[in-house]
Amino acid sequence: MLNTSYLGFEFAKVTNLSNFYKNNLPEMPKVRGLIDNIKIQFSLPQTCIDVYVAEGERVYKFVLLEPSV
């Protein structure tokens, strides 16, 4: 069964992606690549993608927003 323990985590919104990318965590190139692919696949501007990080964990959540609303 798939681990769903992340559902109970508290998430905080990333407000500055530039500083977030500079954390030098090993997964940061993959996170950045995922954000770039989301922009391309869904034709979204950066302002329509919210990134959240679990507090005290290295778990990321991406929220896609409709640009026309």
C-alpha positions in Angstrom: 0.0 0.0 0.0 1.2 3.5 -0.8 2.5 5.6 2.1 0.1 8.5 2.7 1.7 9.9 5.9 2.4 13.2 4.0 -1.3 14.0 4.3 -0.9 14.9 7.9 2.0 17.3 7.3 1.7 21.1 7.7 2.8 22.9 4.5 4.2 26.4 4.1 4.0 28.3 0.8 7.3 29.1 -0.9 7.2 32.9 -1.4 10.5 33.4 -3.2 11.4 30.7 -5.7 14.9 32.1 -6.4 16.0 31.7 -2.7 14.2 28.3 -2.6 16.3 27.0 -5.5 19.5 28.1 -3.7 19.0 25.7 -0.9 21.4 23.2 -2.6 19.3 20.2 -1.6 19.9 17.1 -3.7 16.3 17.1 -5.0 16.3 20.8 -6.0 17.2 20.2 -9.8 14.3 17.7 -9.9 11.9 20.1 -8.2 12.9 22.9 -10.6 12.5 20.6 -13.6 9.1 19.5 -12.4 8.0 23.2 -12.1 9.3 23.9 -15.6 7.5 20.8 -17.0 4.3 21.9 -15.3 4.5 25.3 -17.0 5.0 23.7 -20.4 2.5 20.9 -20.1 -0.3 23.0 -18.8 0.7 26.3 -20.5 0.8 28.1 -17.2 2.7 31.2 -16.2 4.9 31.0 -13.1 2.3 33.0 -11.2 -0.2 30.2 -11.5 1.9 27.6 -9.8 2.1 27.6 -6.0 4.8 25.5 -4.3 4.5 24.4 -0.8 7.0 22.6 1.5 6.2 20.4 4.4 7.5 22.0 7.6 10.4 20.0 8.9 10.3 17.5 6.0 11.5 17.4 2.4 8.0 16.9 0.9 6.7 19.3 -1.8 3.2 20.1 -3.0 2.4 21.9 -6.2 -0.9 23.7 -6.6 -2.0 24.7 -10.1 -4.2 27.7 -10.5 -6.5 28.6 -13.5 -5.0 31.7 -15.1 -8.4 33.0 -16.4 -10.0 33.3 -13.0 
